[in-house]
Structures are given as C-alpha cells and as structure tokens.
Amino acid sequence: MIQFTEVFKRYASGKEAIKRLNLNVEQGAMVFVTGRSGAGKTTLLRLIALIERHTRGQIIVNSQNLERVKGNRIPLFRRNIGFMFQDHRLLNDRTVFDNVALPMVVAGYSYQETRKRVHAALDKVGLLTVEKSYPPSLSGGAQQRVGIARAVVHHPALLLADEPTGNLDPALSWESMKLFEQFNQVGVTVLIASHDLEMIRKLKKPIITLKTGKLLTVNTGVDPDE
C-alpha cells in the first residue's frame, strides 16, 4: 500500500524534514507514527497525500509512483485517501452535514448518494442528530468526530490522521482510537501520527518511530511474552 525508498524531503528554507527514509506499510494495516515534535510525522503524512512533494527517492502509494502523479491528477489520486488534520479544519459557516459532504461534492457524487453516505458516516461517529448544527456550537470532541466522518465519508482505501487526539482528554482519545480501529477492521489502511505512546501501545499495533526525519525503530506491536 505505502512504500518509501530512500526518501528525502528538503524545504526551501534548507531544513531537511525527512532523511533517507525507508518503510513499508501493507494494505489493511493500522500503523502509528510517533516521535518528538519536529521528528517528521506530519511531513510523512503530507508526502503520502501529495500535499507536499518529496525531494529525492521513491514513494509508492496504492501501486502509484507519486513522482508520476501530475498536478491535475492529484484530486483523482486523493479520492482514495481520507486525511484528518490536527486542527480539524472544519468550515464554521457550514453545517455539520455540509462539512462531512465536502469530499463527496468535490468528487461529483449525486445528492442522493452524498446524503446516504453522510448520514451513514455521522451515524458511525454518533453525530447524526446534529447534522444541521454548526461546528462552533459543538464540543472539541464532537468537532473531532465530524473530522473523522468527513475523512471516511467517501470510503477511502487509506486513512491518514495527524495527531487526531492531541486536544482531547484521555477518555475521548481512546474512544476516537477505537473508531479508527473499527474502520481498519473493515479493510481501511490506517496511518496515524501520534505522540501519545502510552495510549497507542495499548492498541498493540505496529509503531514507526521517527527522530529528526530518520527512521529510528519499527515496533510490530506484538508482545513476545504473550
């Protein structure tokens, strides 16, 4: 599903955010990316989603070489990806329904199909009753779940989440992670950047640790004593 081979990312400022990164994420996996602030977690996700372009090396996502995905083909490429930003990036002047529907509208789906999928996504995250509300009227946890619904409404094969629980209390964080796990259980490949090691270790999934843009360790998530 995702393969990095000798990948570098250097910004115009000269900062090298990713350095000679080699990794492989299999289809259907749920994997966490961790590391201190500045380790390269966000950059890694942005490279996969073609929000950023890598400087050197090769990135393969769902059998596509990202160097060969031209600018006008990026929206088509992203139809198979759900991306959840750390700050949610919800549109405060649009209803919850309209926020979640956005990927469907961009992709050109009919209203009937959009309505069906939006309702299914909101029901999955427990927010069907607030579809007509506006994001500012919701709690931080509810806004985060709107972000999850928007990320999965178009049934992506790959779900990327950047510090999705960074602003939530432990109970809501765990609830959200279990939601991601449920999507993974129905075949979605899930890659989550998180600094909350204590929580993600409980899920016993593979953990990729970055340090200053380099791969430090890969933990399979399996306890050898079990």
Secondary structure, DSSP 8 states (H G I E B T S, - for coil): -EEEEEEEEE-TTS-EEEEEEEEEE-TT-EEEEE-STTSSHHHHHHHHTTSS--SEEEEEETTEEGGG--GGGHHHHHTTEEEE-TT----TTS-HHHHHHHHHHHHT--HHHHHHHHHHHHHHTT-GGGTTS-GGGS-HHHHHHHHHHHHHTT--SEEEEESTTTTS-HHHHHHHHHHHHHHHHTT-EEEEE---HHHHHHTT--EEEEETTEEEEEE-S--TT-
